[in-house]
Amino acid sequence: MVKISEGLEKDIALDKQGHYPHPGKQSFEPKGRITYTLLDKNRSRFELSQFSELTRNDIESTRGYQQLKNKTEGLGLSIRLEEVEVEGDGVQTWNELDEYVDDYPRFYTVTISGWSG
């Protein structure tokens, strides 16, 4: 979250200029929001077991999240932390598994929004 906080203003400037590479269907249009996927130490998506007891409140109470929240609020922007569950349906994509598993992982995203292009 510290890296997100450090690069936030640069990312917002890129979005306003139409140069921020938004994930999913690749688009460089200004959106007025950026969604970051939380990563682990190896720069891979930070996935948690469905059985993990780590909650959204646990993440929101970390120093890194609080730093990002304070910066976001200082810029007059909104911040939202969301949990995304990965489900297997036979088609492999970023948010889906291609095989049946007993333990569906989940991951978190942070969306910063509130500016116009």
N, C-alpha and C positions, 0 to 999 in steps of 0.2 A: 504494500500500500504506500510505502514511502516513495517508491519509484513513480507511482501514479501521481502522487502529490507533487513531486519534483518536476514532472513533465506536463502537468495539467494545463498550465497557461499556454505552453507551446502547442499542445494538442488542440486546444480550443482555437488558437490562431490558425492552425492548419485546417480545421473544420470550417471556420468562417471563410477561408479562401477556397474551399472545395478541394483540399489536398489531403484530407485525412482518410486513410483506407479503412472504411467501416467493414466489419466482418459479415459473413453470410453472403448474400448476393452482392458481389463487389460493387460498391458505389462510392463515388467521390463527391456526391452532392452534399452541400452543407445541411446538417440535420438538426443542429441545436442541442445535440446530446451525443455522448460517447459512452459505450458500454465496454468495460474492461472485464476480462475473465481473470479471476485470481489464479496465480501461478505458484508452483512450489519452488524449492531452491534450485531445481534443475531446469527451470523455465518451462515446465510442462504444466498442463492444467492441474490444479490442486483438487484431486478427486478424493472424496470421502466415502467410506462404506455406508450403506443404509443403516448399519448397526452402530456407526460411530455416534458418540454422545456429544460431539462438537455441534453447537447450535449457532444460529444467526446472532443471538445475544452475546455469545462468547466472542465472535468475530468483532461485533460492534464495540465490545469493551476493550479491544486491544489498543495499544498506543498508536500503532500505524493507522488504524481506522479513525481514531479520534483526531489525529493530525490531519488526515484527508478531509474529514468532516468539518473541522475548523477552517481549513483553507477554502473549502467549497462555500461554506456559509459566509466567510469573509469576502468572497467574490460575488455574493448575492445569488448563488446557484443552488440547485437541489441535488441531493444525493440519495440513492436508493440501493440497498443491498438485497439481492434476490438469490434464492436457492433454485438450482435447476437439477431436475432428476433426469438421469440418462436411462432411457428405456430401450430394450431390444425388440426390434420388429422385423428383422431380416434384412434391413438395409443399413449399411454402415455410413454414418455421417458424423459430424462433429458432436452432435447431441444424442447419438444413438449407437447401440451395440449391434453387431451382426450375428450374435449367437445368444442362446439362452444362458443366463447365469442366475444363480440363487441370490446373489447380492448385487442389487442395482446401485451403482455409484451415483453420487451427486456432487455438484460443484457450485461455486458461488460466482456471481457477477456483481459488479458495482456500476451503476449508471449515474453519470453526472449530466445534468441538463439545466437549461434556463437561459441560454443566450440565443441571439438571432444572427443570421449570416449577414 
